[in-house]
Amino acid sequence: MEHFVVIGAGQAGASLVAKLRADGFDGKITLIGAEPEPPYQRPPLSKGYLLGEISKERLYLRPKSFYADHNIDLRLSARAVDIHADARVVTLNSGETLEYDKLALTTGAHPNTLPAAIGGSLDGVLTVRDLRDADAMGDVFQPGKSALIIGGGYIGLEAAAVAAKLGLKVTLVEMADRILQRVACPETSDFFRSLHTAHGVEIKEGVGLEQLIGDDHVTGAKLTDGTEVTIDFAIVGVGITPATALAKAAGVDSDRGIITNAQARTSNANIYAAGDCATCHHKGQRLRIESVGNAIDQAEVAAQAMMGKDVTYDPKPWFWSDQFDCKLQIAGLNIGYTDVHVRKVEGVQSHWYYAGDELIAVDSMNDTRGYMVGKRLIEAGKSPAPAAITDPNTDLKALLKA
């Protein structure tokens, strides 16, 4: 009987093993997860879960019983510490060894942290990546407390929004010239800056952290503009690093992520990878796509390829973020955009990215219709004239038929 082992019990790992069973794989499956909880959704951790709107059980991707019911050996609180690729053996932290026929790496990514030299190891300095992080944040998210958010990306902004909604005093610092500079156009940055400022969040752009202050627990921060703030805790949202150490030690090629081909196969013919730890190919570029959609889709291609099916992965990127009363939905990737065209209609707006004459991405703020039409246009390779997009009288759905 064939044995497929999957290392990493996040969204990608859970999607991969479910797809194996759904497509008729009847061999042995082992899913290895470092956390004590079964696979769960991560995006709500910095949104609904922190707000107390979603229980832990509702985060679970599948009921706990799913794995046993589908004959999936789910190993929780277990870590793979070594892969002997030639012998096809995985060693766990318990010392147990598992032989495999095919192996999938869905190891995700680690949140970047601050150096201890500037106070990164003080108590009260938190990251947002897993349930443990979110639970630690929930303990300190109390009305009247003061929080410093370090980093103006989506994670930092989501945490700032939750903190402000719960009645905390929030200061957010972003070293770059503007929030969301790495991932969005100035128009989108302007929208979210105004949204946060209207809800009482103090945003400092072009300002970094010089030093966190405190003996054991953080009590304040010195910023690069010379100001000092008194805080009860800090949240670090300065990006993630793909978890590639295990792959590299096994001789699997990695470069800013585990390198995979269109079948999600790595440089080792018996090892596959998917999700935040893995790269993929999109429009001639090799890149990592940090999203739920990518984790699911790439993992399902990996599952089918492991079964010997002739499949290829063609990413169709989409993302979302909830901040205050705004749902941001993103279709496509804005890499290489030259122009942005703004559509405002009926109290909502969307930003349409073009590379020359080609529509490549859309940011929609509470504009569900704009998002859905934009996504379909991008996937169909259709690029309407920008004048039609920005005209509030244009019926967007009609553009799909043009």
RACORPE-V745835 format. One record per residue. NEAR is the number of other ideal C-beta (glycine too) atoms within 8 Angstrom. Layout:
NEAR, NEAR
//
This chain:
4, 8, 12, 16, 13, 15, 13, 15, 15, 14, 14, 16, 18, 13, 14, 16, 15, 11, 12, 13, 12, 6, 10, 6, 12, 3, 9, 9, 15, 13, 15, 15, 16, 7, 10, 4, 10, 12, 13, 10, 10, 10, 8, 10, 15, 12, 11, 8, 14, 13, 10, 6, 5, 9, 5, 9, 5, 6, 12, 13, 9, 10, 5, 8, 6, 10, 13, 9, 6, 9, 8, 12, 9, 10, 10, 10, 7, 11, 7, 12, 7, 9, 13, 10, 11, 4, 6, 10, 10, 14, 12, 14, 7, 5, 6, 6, 8, 11, 7, 13, 8, 11, 14, 18, 17, 18, 12, 12, 11, 8, 12, 8, 7, 12, 6, 7, 5, 10, 14, 12, 5, 11, 7, 11, 13, 12, 9, 14, 10, 8, 11, 7, 13, 13, 8, 9, 13, 10, 6, 12, 12, 7, 6, 6, 11, 11, 17, 14, 17, 13, 13, 15, 13, 8, 10, 16, 17, 14, 15, 14, 14, 13, 12, 14, 9, 10, 6, 13, 8, 13, 13, 18, 14, 15, 8, 10, 5, 11, 15, 13, 11, 5, 7, 8, 11, 7, 9, 13, 13, 8, 10, 14, 12, 8, 11, 16, 10, 6, 10, 8, 12, 8, 11, 11, 11, 7, 10, 7, 14, 8, 8, 14, 10, 12, 3, 5, 8, 15, 8, 11, 15, 9, 14, 8, 6, 4, 6, 8, 10, 6, 13, 8, 12, 14, 14, 14, 14, 8, 8, 10, 7, 15, 12, 11, 6, 14, 16, 9, 8, 12, 7, 15, 7, 11, 6, 6, 11, 15, 12, 14, 6, 6, 12, 16, 10, 13, 6, 9, 4, 9, 16, 15, 16, 17, 17, 13, 17, 16, 12, 14, 10, 10, 3, 4, 7, 6, 8, 10, 11, 7, 9, 9, 11, 13, 16, 11, 11, 17, 19, 11, 14, 16, 16, 11, 13, 12, 10, 4, 7, 2, 8, 6, 12, 4, 11, 8, 13, 11, 8, 9, 9, 10, 11, 9, 3, 10, 9, 13, 12, 13, 12, 14, 8, 12, 7, 6, 12, 6, 7, 11, 10, 10, 13, 6, 8, 4, 4, 11, 11, 14, 14, 15, 15, 15, 8, 5, 4, 7, 14, 13, 14, 16, 14, 17, 12, 9, 13, 9, 8, 13, 14, 8, 12, 16, 13, 9, 13, 14, 7, 7, 5, 10, 8, 10, 5, 10, 6, 9, 13, 10, 7, 8, 3, 9, 5, 10, 8, 8, 14, 11, 5, 6
//
